[in-house]
Amino acid sequence: MNKRNKVAFYLPYIPDGNTTPHLGPLYLSALLAADGFDTFVFDERIDRRVLDALIDFRPDIVGVSAATPAYKRGLSAAARIKATSPDTYVVFGGAHPSALPEDVVAGKNVDFVITGEAEHSFPELCERLRGPDVSASALSGVKNLFYKKSGAIVRTDPGAFLDDAELDALPFPAFDRMDIKKYFADSQTHGLFRKGSRVLPIMSSRGCPHECAFCCRMMGRRMRYRSADSVMAEIEMLTGKYGADEIYFEDDNFTANRPRALDILERLAAFRPKVHVKFANGIRADFVDAEILSAMKRAGVYSASFGIESGSPATLVKMKKNLDLDKARKNVELAKSMGFYVGSNCIIGYPGETPADARESLDFFLGLNLDSMAIVNLVPFPGTEARRLCEEKGYLSPAAADWDNYYFAIDRPIPLINTPELPADEIEKLIHRAYKKMYLRPSWLLKSALRLRPSEILRGASVMMRHILSGKNS
């Protein structure tokens, strides 16, 4: 019997309210299962005691999926895993290790870091770790790998992103390698509102060609597309095998390839059983039109979040977000007239943004009469141009020293930068005021009372009360 055959994935808790399944470990679980590994995904977002269960699983290899706000909890988990089982290999991957691989692998309880897409590298590493030879020569063939040897950090050759054919060849995510019932019971799909009770994600493309300075672009700038046949086969699996009644797309830029987007939407329109469809992101507000929106409506799409980020032309230029605000406004109005639940995001406090810019931006968003809006301070994630600018200018606030604060806190802003134009306390006041103007409108409250489940109303009320109490002197 092969040694080192059990692989666990650990997803640390992040206080952002999103408890939907993470596709990365599920793709890796499917690949490893085909090679005879026993795998399971342990997600602390749906069970705070899950680390006990992971240790009881007695894994030989643990993959830690570490976004920036999850990094410190990942390190704490690695310490506990190593204290319980010193011979267990701990491998970090995800956005934060991809941005700062040498910092992460230098950690006492971290054996390896894999950067970028891991569908090739992680199974290859696991295969080598369960064999007798774990020498540097054996590891050299694993791309995008960082590890320690004799006190020095070793980096293997970089690997290429998966191409279209390789994406199509991947097995579908192994949702049976997690506790799917807990997700269905506690699912928060990028917002308060959902129509289905069994909601699962899908990603039909990877990459984004745009240059937004606040984005880390872990999937690269080159767009890679799965075929419509592959996407529809996965949706059939999600509905047939797992009983999903709502699908949400996690693409960074679903509409980048217009003919392909229309093809998938028309196939969804004919798909049975009919499913609810949501786009949590991936819809550029200036890339849609009546044809795309009509196809989305026929496909069962009820909710779409448009990427706008700022309503100030000056701030958009600073962000390198090349967006036509007039088109965005018209398309939001069109989507709302067609009955879509429309959301968007507004970032306040980008370096160089003035109080006048911020007010102009918030006025733009408030004038859209959106169904939902996340108003957040800039989060200067490692690896982004925004981060480099803030470091060069000395704009990082004391709160930026703690990686735990690097999430989009809709319930309480945590300003991570201080700029001469917009100090952290002013950013916080602007966000509190905007939330109160947005969510205390009588029309919005009435629509929400008719639309949301009781549990969703309670969650939204809790968030709103924090803004009212925190911003009472704003």
N, C-alpha and C positions, 0 to 999 in steps of 0.2 A: 504493500500500500504506500502511495506517495506521502512524503512528509510535507508539512506546511501547506495543507490543503484547504484550510478554513480562512476565509477573508471576510472581515467586517468593515463596513463603512460607517463612519460617525459624522453626523451633522450637528454641530453645536447650536445651541439656542441663540437666536437673535430677537430682540424685543421689537420687531417691526410689524408684528401681527400677521405675517404671511406664513401659513402653515401648509402650503401646497407641496406636493412631491417634487423632489429635486431630481431632474432627469439625468445628470451626470453619473452619479453612482448606480442608477438603474440601468443605463447603457453598459457600464462596466460589469455589473453583475450578470447581465445577459451574456456578454462575451466570455467571462470567466466560467460561467456554468457550462458553456459549450466545451470548455477545456477540462471539465471534471472538478472544478472548485466548488466548495460549499460556501455560499455567500449569504449575507443578510445586511440590510440597511437599517441602522439604528439612528433615529431622528429625535434629537432632544427638543425640537420645537413642538412635538406632539406628546412627549412624555419626558418630564424632567428627571425621571429616575432611570432613563434608558441606559446610562453608562453601567449601572449594575447588571443589566441584562446583557450588555455587550461583553462584560468581563466573564459572566457565566457562560457565554457562547464559546469561550476559550479560543479566540482566533489566533492564527499564526501570523497574520498580516492585518494591519488596520490602516485603512485609507481615511484620512481626515480631510473633509471638504471645508476649506477655510476661506470664506469671505472675510473682508477686513474686520467687521465688528464681531466675527466669530473666532478670530485668531487666538485671543487670550484664553478663551474657554477651551479651544482645541489644545493649547499647550498644557492646560491643567489636566485635561483628560489624558493626554499622552503621558504625563508624569504618573498619574494613577495607574494607567495600563502597564507602564514599565515597572512600577513598584510591585504590581501583582504578578507580572509575567515578564521578566527582564529579556527573555529571548524573543518576544514578539517584536516584529518589525513594524515601525510606525512611518507611514508615508503621507506627507502633506501635499495637497493639490488645491486648485481653485484660484480665485482672483488675487488674493493677497500673496500667497507663495509665488505666483507667476510674476508679480510685480517686484517682489523682494526675495528672490530665492536664496541668496547667500545669507541674508539675515535669518531667514527661517531655518535653514538646514544647520545653522550654527547652534541651534538650540540643543540643550543637553539630551532631550528625549526624542529628538527627531532624527530618524535614520536616513530618510530620503525625501527629496522634493521633486515633483514632476510639474513642469510648467506647461501652460497651454492646454490644448486638447490631449486627453490621456487615453483615447481608445486604442492606440497602438502601444504606447509606452508602458502603461500600467499592467496590462496582461503579460507583456514581455518580461517586465520586472518580476511579477509574481511567479512566472515560469522558472526564472533563474533562481529565485529565492527558495523554491521548493526542491531544487536539485542540490547536488553535493558541492558545486563550484560557485562560490559567490565572490570570486576574485575580481579585481579591476578589469582584467581582460574579458571576463564573462559579462560584466556590466557595461562594457564600452559600446556594445551594440544597442543598448537601450537609449533612444533619443530623448532629449529634453530632461535629462536626469542630473540632479545635484546630490552629492553625498560627501561624507568626510572620510579621509584616509590619512593616517599618521599626522593628525592635527591640521591638515590642509583640506580645503574644499575642492573637490573634483567636479568638473562639469563635462558631460558628454556632448557629442555633436548635436546641434539643433535639428529638429525634425520638421517636416512640412505639415501644413494643415491638411485635413482630409479633403479630397476632391469630391465632385458630385457623385461619381460612381461609388466611391468608398462610403459616402453617407448612405446611399441606397443599399449598400451591402451590409450595413450594420443590422444586427438583430434588434427587434423592437425592445424598448425598455422593459425590464423584468419587474413589473409591479407586484408580482407574487413573492418577491424577495424583501418585502416590507410589510408592516402592519397596516394594510390598506383601509381596514374598517375605521381605524382611528383618524385617518385623514378625512374620510367621508363624514365622520361625526364632527370634525373640528375645522373643516376647510374654510380658509379665508383667501379667496382668489383675487388678490390685488385690489382690494376695495371691499366695501360693505355689501354690495348688491350682487346676488347670484340667483339664477332661476332654477338650476339643477340642484339635486341633493347628492349626486355622485359625480364630482367634478375632477377631471384629469387633464394634464397638460400634454401638449405636443409641440415639437419644434420642426418646422418644415424647411428651414434654411438656416445658414450660419453666416456671420460676418455682417459688416455694415460699411459702405463706401464713404461715409461722411467723416468730417474731421472735428466733431464737437470736442472742445478742449476739456470738458468735464468727464468724458467717458474713457474708460481704460481699454476698451476694444479688445478684450481677451480673445475673441474669436477672429480677430484680424479684420482688415479692410476689404479683402476680396470676398465677394459674395459667392457662396456655394449653395446649390439648390438640390433638394431631393426631388425626385420625379413625382408628378401628381399620382401615379399609380401607387408608389410607395406610401405617400401620405394617406391616401384613401384606404389602403390595406391596414395601416396602423389604426385609423379611426374605426374601421370595422372590428379590429381586435379589441380596442378600448371599450366599445359598446357591447360586443358579443361576449367576450371573456370576462370583463370586469363590470359590466352593467353601467358604464358611464352614461349619464344623461345630459352632461354638459362637457364641452371641450373648450379649452382656451389655448390660444396660440402664443408661444413665447418667442417668436422670431423678433430679431432686432429691427428687421425691415421687410415685412411681408410683401409690401407693394412695390419693392424695387424692380421686380420683373413683372410687368403688368400682364402680359399674356398668360404667364404661369399662374399668377394670382387669380385671374378670371377663370382659368380652367379648373382650379381647385374649388373655387366658390360655386361654379356651375355644377360640379360633381356633388358637392355638399348639398345643393338644392334638391338633387334627385335622390340623395341617400336616404335609406330607411333602415331602422327606425329614425325618425326625425330627432335631431339633437339640438340643444341650445349651444350657441357658439359665442365666445367672448374673445376680444383682442385686448389683452392687458397693456400692450405696447406694440410697437412695430408698424404703426400707421402714421406716416407723415401727413400732417394736416394740409400741406400744399401739394400732395401727390394724388389725392383722391378727387373724384368727380362724381357726377350723377351715375355714370355707368358702373363704376366700382361700387358705390354705395348701394345701387339697386341690386347688384349681384350679391353683395353682402346680406342684404335684406332677404333675398330669396334663399340664401344658404342657411338661414336661421341665426344669423348674427344679431344679437340684441344690444350688445354693449361694445363700445370701442373707445380706447383712450388715445387721444391724438398727442403726439410729441410736439409741443410748442416751446416749453421751457422758459420763455420770456416774452412779454408783450412790449418790450422796449427795443426799437431798432438798434439803438446804440449798444445795448447790452448783448444783443444777438451777434453783432459784429465782434465784440470782445470774446464771446463764447465760441466763435467760428461756427456758429449755427446758421447756415445759409438758408433762411426760411422767409417766405413771402407772407407777411402777416395779413395782408388783404385777402389773399387766397385762403389762408387758414381761417379767417373770420367767416368768409362766405361758405366754406365747406362745413364748418361747425354748425352754422345756421341751417344749411341744407340737411345735414345728418339729423339734427333735432326735428326738423319739419317732417322727416321720414319716420320718426318714432324711435330713433336710436337713443339709448342711454349713453350720454357722451361725457367723458372725463378728460382731464389733462393734468399736467404738472407745471408748477411755477417755481423757479429757483430764484431766491433773493440773496443778494450780497456777493455776486461775482466780482472779482477784483476790478476796480475802475467804475463799478456801477454807483451812481450818485443817488441821493434820496429822491430827486426828481425822476430819475430813470426808474427806480423801484416803484414809485407811486404810479407812473405811467404804465408800467408792466401790470401792476395789480388792477388798475382801472380797466385795462384791456381784458384781463381774464374775468373780472366781475361783470363786465359788459356782455360776455358771451352767454351768460345765463346757463352755465354748465350744470350737469347733474351731480358731478363730483369734481373736486379739485384738491390735489395735494400741493400745499404751499410749504416749501422746504428751504432751509438755508443750504448754501453750497457745501457739499461734502467733498473735500479735496483728496480723493482716493489716491493711494500710491500708484505710480505709473502713468498718471494723467498729466497733460500739459498744465492744467489748473494747479496741480500740486507743485510742480516745478516752479511755477510763477510765484505761488505763495511762499515757498521756501526762499526763493531769491529775494523777494521783497520784505521778508520778515513778517508776513501777514498772519501766520498761524497763531491761534489763540491758545491759552493754557489748556483748554479742553481738548485741543487737537493732539496733545501728548498721549491721550488714552485711546487706544484703538477701539475700545468698547463703544465710543461715541460716534463711530463712523457708519451710521445708518440714517435713513430718512425718517426722522421721528415726527410723525404727523400729530402726535398727542402733545409733544413738548419740544419746541425747537432747541437745539444745542448748537449755537453758532460756533463754528470751528475756525473762523478767520476774523480778524480785525483789520479793516482797511481805513485809510484816512478819510475816505468818503462815507463809509458806512461802518461805524463801530458795532461790535457784537450786540450790545444792548439795544441799539436802534433796529438792527435786523430782527431781534426777538419781538420788539414792539410792533413792527410792521406786520409780522406774521400773525401775531395774536389778533390785531385789528382786522386783517383780511379774513381770517377764519370766521370771526364773529359776523362780519358783513355777509360772507358767503352762506353760512349755515344757519343763521338765525332769521333768514327771510321767511315770512309766513308761507309763501308759495312753495318754497323748498321743503319746509317742515310738513306741509300737507301732503305733497307728493310722496315724501319719504314714508310717512305714516301708512299710506296706502300700498306702497311698493315693498317695503322691507319686512323681513321676518322679525318677530319680537326680539330674538337674540341679537340681530343686526342693529335694531333700534337701540338696544341697551349699550352695545359696543360704541355706536356712534355718539350716543348721549354722553358716555363716559369720556370720550375724546374731547367733545365740545366743552364739557364742564371744566376740563383741565385748562383749556384756552381761556374760558371766562374767568376762572379763578387766578390763573397765572397772569392774565393781561388786564386785571381789573383797574390797574393804575395807568394803563397804556393810553 
